[in-house]
Amino acid sequence: MVEAAPNFRIVYRGMTEKTAERLLSNNVFTNKGFTDTTLNPWNACEPLDSERRDSFHNLMAISIPEGAHGLYVPEQEMIVLHRDLTLKCIGVSMFNSVMIAPDGPRSIRIFAMEMMEQ
């Protein structure tokens, strides 16, 4: 079921270590397909939990501009953003020993992202 999205300004997306390393050297991320994001940052970490056990979970925190459109899927707390999305990294923060998993703390690296004009 799809319904009107609540008011939101920040959405989250997990990413691989390879993508994170690319963002650290070239602060632009482009996705030619649709970009799935979540309103819940823990949901963005969950798919990466087992593979990121001994290193950082990499997470984009994407600032959504006023008037932006996306498809809201409430059952999954998901917002699907448009195709050909380009994001610019405007900052990175690292947090050690955050309790995001039932079996112990993990380290998180959050990339603050802004949508670029097409």
MDTraj code that builds the backbone (N, CA, C; nanometers):
import mdtraj as md
import numpy as np

residues = "MET VAL GLU ALA ALA PRO ASN PHE ARG ILE VAL TYR ARG GLY MET THR GLU LYS THR ALA GLU ARG LEU LEU SER ASN ASN VAL PHE THR ASN LYS GLY PHE THR ASP THR THR LEU ASN PRO TRP ASN ALA CYS GLU PRO LEU ASP SER GLU ARG ARG ASP SER PHE HIS ASN LEU MET ALA ILE SER ILE PRO GLU GLY ALA HIS GLY LEU TYR VAL PRO GLU GLN GLU MET ILE VAL LEU HIS ARG ASP LEU THR LEU LYS CYS ILE GLY VAL SER MET PHE ASN SER VAL MET ILE ALA PRO ASP GLY PRO ARG SER ILE ARG ILE PHE ALA MET GLU MET MET GLU GLN".split()
xyz = np.array([
    [0.0841, -0.1180, 0.0000],
    [0.0000, 0.0000, 0.0000],
    [0.0886, 0.1244, 0.0000],
    [0.0548, 0.2206, -0.0800],
    [0.1291, 0.3458, -0.0880],
    [0.0364, 0.4565, -0.0421],
    [0.0864, 0.5454, 0.0404],
    [0.0067, 0.6568, 0.0901],
    [0.0941, 0.7803, 0.0983],
    [0.0324, 0.8925, 0.1330],
    [0.1063, 1.0174, 0.1443],
    [0.2127, 1.0047, 0.2532],
    [0.3301, 1.0525, 0.2247],
    [0.4409, 1.0446, 0.3211],
    [0.4228, 1.1494, 0.4307],
    [0.4702, 1.1188, 0.5501],
    [0.4710, 1.2210, 0.6544],
    [0.5738, 1.3279, 0.6168],
    [0.5675, 1.4393, 0.6845],
    [0.6687, 1.5420, 0.6600],
    [0.8034, 1.4883, 0.7066],
    [0.8998, 1.4918, 0.6199],
    [1.0324, 1.4423, 0.6538],
    [1.1350, 1.5311, 0.5861],
    [1.2510, 1.5423, 0.6457],
    [1.3582, 1.6232, 0.5868],
    [1.4881, 1.5461, 0.5761],
    [1.5031, 1.4377, 0.6555],
    [1.6239, 1.3560, 0.6509],
    [1.5816, 1.2108, 0.6300],
    [1.6444, 1.1447, 0.5337],
    [1.6246, 1.0011, 0.5119],
    [1.7625, 0.9357, 0.5132],
    [1.7641, 0.8034, 0.5287],
    [1.8898, 0.7317, 0.5485],
    [1.9056, 0.6204, 0.4464],
    [2.0310, 0.5900, 0.4146],
    [2.0620, 0.4815, 0.3220],
    [2.1962, 0.4207, 0.3635],
    [2.1990, 0.2901, 0.3770],
    [2.3237, 0.2212, 0.4051],
    [2.4064, 0.2106, 0.2781],
    [2.5363, 0.1929, 0.2945],
    [2.6232, 0.1765, 0.1777],
    [2.7401, 0.0866, 0.2121],
    [2.8010, 0.0336, 0.1100],
    [2.9147, -0.0565, 0.1271],
    [3.0411, 0.0225, 0.1603],
    [3.1417, -0.0490, 0.2058],
    [3.2710, 0.0135, 0.2344],
    [3.3309, 0.0731, 0.1075],
    [3.3138, 0.0051, -0.0043],
    [3.3666, 0.0545, -0.1322],
    [3.3039, 0.1895, -0.1687],
    [3.1728, 0.2013, -0.1532],
    [3.1042, 0.3279, -0.1823],
    [3.1509, 0.4363, -0.0852],
    [3.1653, 0.4012, 0.0423],
    [3.2118, 0.4984, 0.1425],
    [3.3516, 0.5493, 0.1084],
    [3.4400, 0.4602, 0.0684],
    [3.5762, 0.5009, 0.0324],
    [3.5753, 0.5943, -0.0888],
    [3.4879, 0.5650, -0.1859],
    [3.4746, 0.6545, -0.3016],
    [3.4261, 0.7924, -0.2588],
    [3.3298, 0.7960, -0.1644],
    [3.2786, 0.9244, -0.1166],
    [3.3852, 1.0038, -0.0421],
    [3.4743, 0.9351, 0.0288],
    [3.5806, 1.0046, 0.1011],
    [3.6798, 1.0711, 0.0064],
    [3.6985, 1.0140, -0.1133],
    [3.7924, 1.0734, -0.2087],
    [3.7234, 1.1621, -0.3118],
    [3.6001, 1.1286, -0.3474],
    [3.5225, 1.2060, -0.4446],
    [3.3855, 1.2256, -0.3824],
    [3.3529, 1.3424, -0.3353],
    [3.2358, 1.3629, -0.2511],
    [3.1004, 1.3612, -0.3228],
    [3.0904, 1.2889, -0.4344],
    [2.9647, 1.2823, -0.5092],
    [2.9222, 1.1370, -0.5265],
    [2.7933, 1.1113, -0.5063],
    [2.7330, 0.9791, -0.5252],
    [2.6220, 0.9933, -0.6278],
    [2.6235, 0.9088, -0.7310],
    [2.5195, 0.9110, -0.8329],
    [2.4600, 0.7715, -0.8453],
    [2.3271, 0.7659, -0.8503],
    [2.2557, 0.6403, -0.8694],
    [2.1655, 0.6581, -0.9906],
    [2.1892, 0.5817, -1.0955],
    [2.1105, 0.5923, -1.2187],
    [1.9686, 0.5376, -1.2020],
    [1.9501, 0.4424, -1.1105],
    [1.8171, 0.3868, -1.0857],
    [1.7454, 0.4658, -0.9778],
    [1.6353, 0.4124, -0.9276],
    [1.5660, 0.4726, -0.8151],
    [1.6491, 0.4495, -0.6892],
    [1.6438, 0.5419, -0.5952],
    [1.7222, 0.5320, -0.4724],
    [1.6289, 0.5055, -0.3556],
    [1.6424, 0.3871, -0.2947],
    [1.5594, 0.3558, -0.1790],
    [1.6289, 0.4059, -0.0528],
    [1.5494, 0.4671, 0.0335],
    [1.5982, 0.5225, 0.1596],
    [1.4987, 0.4832, 0.2685],
    [1.5314, 0.5147, 0.3911],
    [1.4413, 0.4838, 0.5018],
    [1.4328, 0.6027, 0.5972],
    [1.3207, 0.6106, 0.6661],
    [1.3035, 0.7131, 0.7681],
    [1.3735, 0.6727, 0.8983],
    [1.4033, 0.5440, 0.9124],
    [1.4609, 0.4902, 1.0345],
    [1.6081, 0.4544, 1.0102],
    [1.7026, 0.5257, 1.0712],
    [1.8443, 0.4978, 1.0444],
    [1.8858, 0.3554, 1.0810],
    [1.8212, 0.2934, 1.1797],
    [1.8564, 0.1561, 1.2176],
    [1.8218, 0.0591, 1.1049],
    [1.7151, 0.0875, 1.0295],
    [1.6807, 0.0017, 0.9156],
    [1.7882, 0.0071, 0.8079],
    [1.8523, 0.1208, 0.7927],
    [1.9576, 0.1348, 0.6922],
    [2.0829, 0.0578, 0.7327],
    [2.1055, 0.0381, 0.8623],
    [2.2219, -0.0373, 0.9100],
    [2.1986, -0.1870, 0.9059],
    [2.0756, -0.2295, 0.9251],
    [2.0454, -0.3719, 0.9408],
    [2.0991, -0.4611, 0.8292],
    [2.0810, -0.4283, 0.7009],
    [2.1310, -0.5181, 0.5969],
    [2.2827, -0.5343, 0.5983],
    [2.3537, -0.4399, 0.6548],
    [2.4997, -0.4442, 0.6556],
    [2.5549, -0.5035, 0.7847],
    [2.4696, -0.5399, 0.8787],
    [2.5132, -0.5768, 1.0128],
    [2.6201, -0.6850, 1.0150],
    [2.5966, -0.7985, 0.9526],
    [2.6927, -0.9081, 0.9628],
    [2.8237, -0.8785, 0.8896],
    [2.8170, -0.8145, 0.7744],
    [2.9412, -0.7890, 0.7001],
    [3.0234, -0.6750, 0.7587],
    [2.9644, -0.5877, 0.8383],
    [3.0348, -0.4717, 0.8931],
    [3.0719, -0.4919, 1.0395],
    [3.0699, -0.6118, 1.0893],
    [3.0901, -0.6388, 1.2313],
    [3.2181, -0.5763, 1.2874],
    [3.3290, -0.5856, 1.2164],
    [3.4568, -0.5376, 1.2688],
    [3.5035, -0.4067, 1.2072],
    [3.4169, -0.3420, 1.1318],
    [3.4531, -0.2127, 1.0743],
    [3.3324, -0.1205, 1.0825],
    [3.3383, -0.0091, 1.0156],
    [3.2302, 0.0883, 1.0226],
    [3.1063, 0.0423, 0.9460],
    [2.9887, 0.0736, 1.0008],
    [2.8653, 0.0739, 0.9230],
    [2.8653, 0.2107, 0.8564],
    [2.8442, 0.2140, 0.7278],
    [2.8463, 0.3396, 0.6538],
    [2.7035, 0.3773, 0.6209],
    [2.6674, 0.4987, 0.6553],
    [2.5294, 0.5431, 0.6470],
    [2.5228, 0.6832, 0.5883],
    [2.4390, 0.7000, 0.4863],
    [2.4124, 0.8335, 0.4332],
    [2.2946, 0.8920, 0.5097],
    [2.3066, 1.0163, 0.5524],
    [2.1956, 1.0936, 0.6071],
    [2.1672, 1.2001, 0.5015],
    [2.0587, 1.1816, 0.4272],
    [2.0307, 1.2642, 0.3095],
    [1.9302, 1.3725, 0.3447],
    [1.9706, 1.4972, 0.3265],
    [1.8825, 1.6109, 0.3484],
    [1.7933, 1.6281, 0.2245],
    [1.6632, 1.6229, 0.2477],
    [1.5666, 1.6343, 0.1379],
    [1.5214, 1.7802, 0.1274],
    [1.5351, 1.8420, 0.0112],
    [1.4939, 1.9817, -0.0029],
    [1.3411, 1.9958, -0.0015],
    [1.2968, 2.1113, 0.0373],
    [1.1539, 2.1436, 0.0352],
    [1.0966, 2.1177, -0.1034],
    [0.9837, 2.0513, -0.1103],
    [0.9165, 2.0255, -0.2369],
    [0.9636, 1.9021, -0.3119],
    [1.0612, 1.8300, -0.2578],
    [1.1085, 1.7075, -0.3242],
    [0.9995, 1.6010, -0.3183],
    [0.9992, 1.5114, -0.4149],
    [0.8986, 1.4058, -0.4217],
    [0.9646, 1.2689, -0.4104],
    [0.8884, 1.1764, -0.3539],
    [0.9332, 1.0383, -0.3441],
    [0.8121, 0.9497, -0.3205],
    [0.8313, 0.8214, -0.3343],
    [0.7262, 0.7230, -0.3111],
    [0.7419, 0.6702, -0.1684],
    [0.6377, 0.6838, -0.0884],
    [0.6420, 0.6420, 0.0518],
    [0.5774, 0.5049, 0.0667],
    [0.6493, 0.4102, 0.1282],
    [0.5985, 0.2756, 0.1557],
    [0.5970, 0.2592, 0.3080],
    [0.4812, 0.2835, 0.3730],
    [0.4777, 0.2885, 0.5192],
    [0.5142, 0.1584, 0.5890],
    [0.4784, 0.0432, 0.5323],
    [0.5081, -0.0844, 0.5975],
    [0.6572, -0.1054, 0.6182],
    [0.7377, -0.0455, 0.5333],
    [0.8829, -0.0616, 0.5401],
    [0.9543, 0.0659, 0.5835],
    [0.8780, 0.1695, 0.6176],
    [0.9349, 0.3005, 0.6525],
    [1.0324, 0.3463, 0.5430],
    [0.9941, 0.3234, 0.4172],
    [1.0821, 0.3500, 0.3042],
    [1.0314, 0.4679, 0.2215],
    [1.1262, 0.5462, 0.1744],
    [1.1012, 0.6523, 0.0774],
    [1.1870, 0.6188, -0.0447],
    [1.1238, 0.6054, -0.1607],
    [1.1974, 0.5794, -0.2843],
    [1.2107, 0.7133, -0.3571],
    [1.3354, 0.7544, -0.3784],
    [1.3627, 0.8815, -0.4458],
    [1.3772, 0.8598, -0.5961],
    [1.3708, 0.9685, -0.6702],
    [1.3695, 0.9639, -0.8167],
    [1.4963, 0.9017, -0.8766],
    [1.4863, 0.8700, -1.0043],
    [1.5990, 0.8136, -1.0803],
    [1.7041, 0.9204, -1.1058],
    [1.8234, 0.8738, -1.1391],
    [1.9345, 0.9630, -1.1742],
    [1.9636, 1.0646, -1.0634],
    [1.9654, 1.0172, -0.9418],
    [1.9881, 1.1026, -0.8259],
    [2.1378, 1.1235, -0.8045],
    [2.1765, 1.2487, -0.7839],
    [2.3146, 1.2803, -0.7501],
    [2.3149, 1.3496, -0.6147],
    [2.3993, 1.2974, -0.5255],
    [2.4116, 1.3502, -0.3904],
    [2.5532, 1.4001, -0.3680],
    [2.5662, 1.5078, -0.2921],
    [2.6979, 1.5622, -0.2580],
    [2.7203, 1.5440, -0.1086],
    [2.8365, 1.4925, -0.0725],
    [2.8740, 1.4753, 0.0683],
    [2.9232, 1.6092, 0.1219],
    [2.8606, 1.6561, 0.2308],
    [2.8994, 1.7846, 0.2892],
    [2.9667, 1.7692, 0.4257],
    [2.9802, 1.6435, 0.4714],
    [3.0483, 1.6203, 0.5987],
    [3.0411, 1.4743, 0.6390],
    [3.1338, 1.4324, 0.7236],
    [3.1397, 1.2947, 0.7719],
    [3.1647, 1.2979, 0.9226],
    [3.0905, 1.2141, 0.9954],
    [3.1120, 1.1985, 1.1395],
    [3.1258, 1.0512, 1.1721],
    [3.2107, 1.0191, 1.2690],
    [3.2313, 0.8807, 1.3103],
    [3.1920, 0.8648, 1.4563],
    [3.1226, 0.7547, 1.4847],
    [3.0782, 0.7236, 1.6198],
    [3.1210, 0.5813, 1.6518],
    [3.1909, 0.5631, 1.7630],
    [3.2366, 0.4309, 1.8037],
    [3.1446, 0.3730, 1.9099],
    [3.1293, 0.2419, 1.9078],
    [3.0560, 0.1673, 2.0108],
    [2.9111, 0.2104, 2.0284],
    [2.8392, 0.2218, 1.9188],
    [2.6966, 0.2546, 1.9227],
    [2.6177, 0.1244, 1.9293],
    [2.5198, 0.1171, 2.0181],
    [2.4388, -0.0050, 2.0321],
    [2.3318, -0.0097, 1.9226],
    [2.3659, -0.0706, 1.8100],
    [2.2703, -0.0836, 1.7001],
    [2.2351, -0.2287, 1.6727],
    [2.3003, -0.3200, 1.7408],
    [2.2760, -0.4623, 1.7185],
    [2.2577, -0.5319, 1.8528],
    [2.1744, -0.6354, 1.8578],
    [2.1500, -0.7043, 1.9849],
    [2.2735, -0.7755, 2.0408],
    [2.3710, -0.8058, 1.9560],
    [2.4886, -0.8793, 2.0035],
    [2.6073, -0.7891, 2.0368],
    [2.5851, -0.6586, 2.0443],
    [2.6934, -0.5708, 2.0867],
    [2.7046, -0.4439, 2.0055],
    [2.7933, -0.3542, 2.0471],
    [2.8079, -0.2241, 1.9807],
    [2.8774, -0.2348, 1.8462],
    [2.8535, -0.1379, 1.7640],
    [2.9184, -0.1246, 1.6333],
    [2.9658, 0.0201, 1.6177],
    [3.0563, 0.0411, 1.5252],
    [3.1017, 0.1756, 1.4901],
    [3.0262, 0.2207, 1.3657],
    [2.9867, 0.3467, 1.3653],
    [2.9084, 0.4021, 1.2543],
    [2.9812, 0.5226, 1.1968],
    [2.9806, 0.5302, 1.0643],
    [3.0324, 0.6475, 0.9931],
    [2.9141, 0.7054, 0.9170],
    [2.8775, 0.8296, 0.9505],
    [2.7620, 0.8941, 0.8882],
    [2.8106, 1.0019, 0.7922],
    [2.7619, 0.9934, 0.6697],
    [2.7945, 1.0901, 0.5651],
    [2.6727, 1.1824, 0.5469],
    [2.6898, 1.3110, 0.5751],
    [2.5837, 1.4087, 0.5536],
    [2.5786, 1.4406, 0.4046],
    [2.4604, 1.4198, 0.3439],
    [2.4463, 1.4315, 0.1993],
    [2.3379, 1.5339, 0.1632],
    [2.3597, 1.6060, 0.0543],
    [2.2589, 1.6965, -0.0009],
    [2.2291, 1.6560, -0.1436],
    [2.1022, 1.6707, -0.1824],
    [2.0632, 1.6427, -0.3213],
    [2.1124, 1.7554, -0.4104],
    [2.1717, 1.7158, -0.5228],
    [2.2193, 1.8152, -0.6192],
    [2.1131, 1.8314, -0.7272],
    [2.1074, 1.9495, -0.7854],
    [2.0117, 1.9763, -0.8924],
    [2.0485, 1.8967, -1.0145],
    [1.9459, 1.8545, -1.0877],
    [1.9698, 1.7768, -1.2102],
    [1.9873, 1.8681, -1.3280],
])
top = md.Topology()
chain = top.add_chain()
for i, resn in enumerate(residues, 1):
    res = top.add_residue(resn, chain, resSeq=i)
    for name in ("N", "CA", "C"):
        top.add_atom(name, md.element.get_by_symbol(name[0]), res)
traj = md.Trajectory(xyz[None], top)
